[in-house]
């Protein structure tokens, strides 16, 4: 009964969260993420029985069919949604809560070759963007968001948004925020830092000008074009 409840929750997740889903039948027929999680729940049960070799063999077949690799030992809560899915890798000691969403290319990997817990714990309601990597025995707190292409190597607090390499906090709160419109204004922490530095330089130049000190604008270096005179185009 528990298996059926989990599968129904997995089926409902893309129907609710993916605008491209045209109902449950579309998900059943066309979504590799749904195929992968249903197969994993069966393989995980076989793994739990202590059957040797077969779970890993079956998971490799699922990877070939869906592009999603999930180790048979991974524990996953209900309502798990892998959107698109190609290139997703989930390591052996990963633990995933309920209502988690992963996009294509996500890696939930380890940073150690030792035994024991070496992969991340993903709490309820977490969203991990495309091609992001969450590495090591860390915890991504409930309701957190990991930006696309980010590399997370430290714990992430609940209801926090992190982006970048390595990932840095760009937004934090005490409760989840549900967006009713398409998000087009994505945070750029590097751009924000550059803007702060530019404002700081301008402030210092104004202070120097008030003190009567001469200031010179920063000029781009000049390139001697003569060094290219003897270079012939290769195409």
C-alpha positions as a Python dict, from the first residue, in 0.01 Angstrom:
ca = {
    (1, 'X'): (0, 0, 0),
    (2, 'X'): (287, 235, 84),
    (3, 'X'): (442, 171, -257),
    (4, 'X'): (120, 266, -435),
    (5, 'X'): (83, 585, -230),
    (6, 'X'): (438, 689, -316),
    (7, 'X'): (392, 619, -687),
    (8, 'X'): (66, 815, -699),
    (9, 'X'): (243, 1108, -531),
    (10, 'X'): (527, 1078, -785),
    (11, 'X'): (267, 1086, -1063),
    (12, 'X'): (92, 1389, -918),
    (13, 'X'): (414, 1593, -879),
    (14, 'X'): (478, 1664, -1251),
    (15, 'X'): (108, 1710, -1319),
    (16, 'X'): (98, 1985, -1056),
    (17, 'X'): (439, 2146, -1105),
    (18, 'X'): (510, 2113, -1478),
    (19, 'X'): (298, 2335, -1707),
    (20, 'X'): (400, 2115, -2002),
    (21, 'X'): (234, 1806, -1854),
    (22, 'X'): (-94, 1721, -2025),
    (23, 'X'): (-237, 1512, -1747),
    (24, 'X'): (-141, 1185, -1576),
    (25, 'X'): (-145, 975, -1894),
    (26, 'X'): (110, 1206, -2056),
    (27, 'X'): (337, 1165, -1753),
    (28, 'X'): (300, 786, -1753),
    (29, 'X'): (382, 758, -2123),
    (30, 'X'): (638, 1033, -2177),
    (31, 'X'): (825, 1133, -1860),
    (32, 'X'): (1156, 952, -1805),
    (33, 'X'): (1178, 1100, -1455),
    (34, 'X'): (857, 919, -1359),
    (35, 'X'): (977, 597, -1520),
    (36, 'X'): (1306, 621, -1329),
    (37, 'X'): (1150, 679, -986),
    (38, 'X'): (894, 400, -1024),
    (39, 'X'): (1169, 160, -1133),
    (40, 'X'): (1389, 277, -846),
    (41, 'X'): (1119, 209, -586),
    (42, 'X'): (1099, -151, -708),
    (43, 'X'): (1478, -188, -728),
    (44, 'X'): (1519, -34, -382),
    (45, 'X'): (1280, -294, -239),
    (46, 'X'): (1485, -573, -401),
    (47, 'X'): (1802, -415, -264),
    (48, 'X'): (1648, -410, 82),
    (49, 'X'): (1592, -784, 62),
    (50, 'X'): (1967, -835, 31),
    (51, 'X'): (1956, -972, -324),
    (52, 'X'): (2311, -947, -468),
    (53, 'X'): (2404, -795, -807),
    (54, 'X'): (2050, -779, -947),
    (55, 'X'): (1964, -430, -811),
    (56, 'X'): (2277, -271, -960),
    (57, 'X'): (2217, -448, -1291),
    (58, 'X'): (1857, -328, -1303),
    (59, 'X'): (1956, 29, -1213),
    (60, 'X'): (2207, 29, -1501),
    (61, 'X'): (1927, -73, -1738),
    (62, 'X'): (1713, 211, -1607),
    (63, 'X'): (2002, 453, -1657),
    (64, 'X'): (2039, 337, -2019),
    (65, 'X'): (1667, 382, -2081),
    (66, 'X'): (1611, 716, -1903),
    (67, 'X'): (1950, 885, -1866),
    (68, 'X'): (1893, 897, -1488),
    (69, 'X'): (2127, 706, -1257),
    (70, 'X'): (2001, 631, -906),
    (71, 'X'): (2192, 393, -680),
    (72, 'X'): (1962, 116, -547),
    (73, 'X'): (2042, 215, -186),
    (74, 'X'): (1909, 570, -219),
    (75, 'X'): (1610, 649, 1),
    (76, 'X'): (1358, 882, -162),
    (77, 'X'): (1040, 1031, -18),
    (78, 'X'): (710, 1059, -203),
    (79, 'X'): (631, 1320, -465),
    (80, 'X'): (978, 1307, -624),
    (81, 'X'): (1000, 1486, -960),
    (82, 'X'): (1292, 1476, -1204),
    (83, 'X'): (1220, 1718, -1488),
    (84, 'X'): (1375, 1618, -1823),
    (85, 'X'): (1628, 1412, -1628),
    (86, 'X'): (1911, 1340, -1870),
    (87, 'X'): (2243, 1325, -1688),
    (88, 'X'): (2107, 1311, -1332),
    (89, 'X'): (2332, 1111, -1096),
    (90, 'X'): (2231, 1023, -739),
    (91, 'X'): (2492, 851, -523),
    (92, 'X'): (2462, 561, -282),
    (93, 'X'): (2416, 735, 54),
    (94, 'X'): (2192, 1017, -68),
    (95, 'X'): (1872, 1071, 130),
    (96, 'X'): (1589, 1263, -34),
    (97, 'X'): (1277, 1392, 139),
    (98, 'X'): (927, 1443, 2),
    (99, 'X'): (829, 1690, -267),
    (100, 'X'): (1182, 1731, -405),
    (101, 'X'): (1240, 1849, -764),
    (102, 'X'): (1559, 1795, -964),
    (103, 'X'): (1630, 1926, -1312),
    (104, 'X'): (1852, 1782, -1587),
    (105, 'X'): (2222, 1726, -1521),
    (106, 'X'): (2201, 1739, -1141),
    (107, 'X'): (2468, 1549, -947),
    (108, 'X'): (2413, 1448, -587),
    (109, 'X'): (2763, 1315, -533),
    (110, 'X'): (3033, 1243, -280),
    (111, 'X'): (3372, 1391, -202),
    (112, 'X'): (3519, 1089, -24),
    (113, 'X'): (3616, 738, -124),
    (114, 'X'): (3559, 604, 227),
    (115, 'X'): (3260, 404, 344),
    (116, 'X'): (2975, 553, 542),
    (117, 'X'): (2771, 865, 477),
    (118, 'X'): (2945, 1058, 198),
    (119, 'X'): (2656, 1200, -6),
    (120, 'X'): (2410, 1482, 64),
    (121, 'X'): (2079, 1479, 245),
    (122, 'X'): (1807, 1668, 56),
    (123, 'X'): (1520, 1771, 281),
    (124, 'X'): (1151, 1816, 194),
    (125, 'X'): (1053, 2059, -79),
    (126, 'X'): (1402, 2132, -213),
    (127, 'X'): (1447, 2239, -577),
    (128, 'X'): (1783, 2181, -746),
    (129, 'X'): (1837, 2362, -1078),
    (130, 'X'): (1983, 2218, -1396),
    (131, 'X'): (2347, 2105, -1398),
    (132, 'X'): (2393, 2188, -1029),
    (133, 'X'): (2617, 1970, -812),
    (134, 'X'): (2556, 1905, -443),
    (135, 'X'): (2864, 1731, -306),
    (136, 'X'): (2958, 1565, 20),
    (137, 'X'): (2779, 1465, 339),
    (138, 'X'): (2597, 1796, 370),
    (139, 'X'): (2234, 1889, 428),
    (140, 'X'): (2018, 2104, 203),
    (141, 'X'): (1745, 2233, 432),
    (142, 'X'): (1372, 2216, 379),
    (143, 'X'): (1235, 2437, 104),
    (144, 'X'): (1580, 2551, -14),
    (145, 'X'): (1653, 2634, -379),
    (146, 'X'): (1982, 2562, -555),
    (147, 'X'): (2042, 2769, -868),
    (148, 'X'): (2130, 2615, -1203),
    (149, 'X'): (2499, 2539, -1246),
    (150, 'X'): (2578, 2590, -877),
    (151, 'X'): (2826, 2380, -682),
    (152, 'X'): (2716, 2328, -323),
    (153, 'X'): (2976, 2199, -77),
    (154, 'X'): (2837, 2334, 253),
    (155, 'X'): (2509, 2298, 438),
    (156, 'X'): (2221, 2510, 307),
    (157, 'X'): (1977, 2658, 557),
    (158, 'X'): (1602, 2597, 515),
    (159, 'X'): (1414, 2825, 272),
    (160, 'X'): (1739, 2968, 138),
    (161, 'X'): (1839, 3028, -224),
    (162, 'X'): (2202, 2963, -316),
    (163, 'X'): (2377, 3020, -649),
    (164, 'X'): (2730, 3023, -787),
    (165, 'X'): (3056, 2830, -769),
    (166, 'X'): (3093, 2771, -483),
    (167, 'X'): (2731, 2838, -395),
    (168, 'X'): (2655, 3153, -197),
    (169, 'X'): (2334, 3266, -28),
    (170, 'X'): (2141, 3524, -230),
    (171, 'X'): (1804, 3501, -60),
    (172, 'X'): (1681, 3369, 272),
    (173, 'X'): (1352, 3359, 455),
    (174, 'X'): (1149, 3177, 715),
    (175, 'X'): (880, 3035, 488),
    (176, 'X'): (853, 2916, 129),
    (177, 'X'): (756, 3163, -142),
    (178, 'X'): (529, 3037, -418),
    (179, 'X'): (572, 3233, -740),
    (180, 'X'): (251, 3293, -935),
    (181, 'X'): (433, 3434, -1239),
    (182, 'X'): (736, 3338, -1443),
    (183, 'X'): (1061, 3440, -1276),
    (184, 'X'): (1280, 3641, -1513),
    (185, 'X'): (1485, 3846, -1264),
    (186, 'X'): (1735, 3589, -1143),
    (187, 'X'): (1995, 3694, -884),
    (188, 'X'): (2354, 3747, -999),
    (189, 'X'): (2580, 3761, -690),
    (190, 'X'): (2894, 3837, -894),
    (191, 'X'): (2725, 4126, -1071),
    (192, 'X'): (2604, 4263, -736),
    (193, 'X'): (2958, 4255, -593),
    (194, 'X'): (3099, 4434, -900),
    (195, 'X'): (2829, 4698, -869),
    (196, 'X'): (2915, 4752, -501),
    (197, 'X'): (3285, 4790, -588),
    (198, 'X'): (3204, 5041, -862),
    (199, 'X'): (2994, 5248, -621),
    (200, 'X'): (3274, 5233, -363),
    (201, 'X'): (3534, 5354, -615),
    (202, 'X'): (3307, 5640, -720),
    (203, 'X'): (3261, 5741, -356),
    (204, 'X'): (3638, 5739, -295),
    (205, 'X'): (3703, 5945, -609),
    (206, 'X'): (3449, 6203, -495),
    (207, 'X'): (3619, 6222, -155),
    (208, 'X'): (3958, 6271, -320),
    (209, 'X'): (3813, 6541, -545),
    (210, 'X'): (3679, 6725, -239),
    (211, 'X'): (4029, 6717, -88),
    (212, 'X'): (4179, 6859, -408),
    (213, 'X'): (4365, 6544, -505),
    (214, 'X'): (4388, 6480, -880),
    (215, 'X'): (4207, 6171, -1005),
    (216, 'X'): (4243, 5997, -1339),
    (217, 'X'): (3992, 5767, -1502),
    (218, 'X'): (4099, 5410, -1554),
    (219, 'X'): (4184, 5356, -1918),
    (220, 'X'): (4183, 5029, -2108),
    (221, 'X'): (4531, 4916, -2217),
    (222, 'X'): (4625, 4995, -2575),
    (223, 'X'): (4711, 4702, -2802),
    (224, 'X'): (4989, 4747, -3055),
    (225, 'X'): (4825, 4641, -3380),
    (226, 'X'): (5166, 4612, -3552),
    (227, 'X'): (5219, 4269, -3399),
    (228, 'X'): (4931, 4140, -3612),
    (229, 'X'): (5056, 4282, -3942),
    (230, 'X'): (5230, 3962, -4049),
    (231, 'X'): (4952, 3731, -3937),
    (232, 'X'): (4758, 3585, -4229),
    (233, 'X'): (4400, 3464, -4182),
    (234, 'X'): (4378, 3087, -4144),
    (235, 'X'): (4032, 3062, -4293),
}
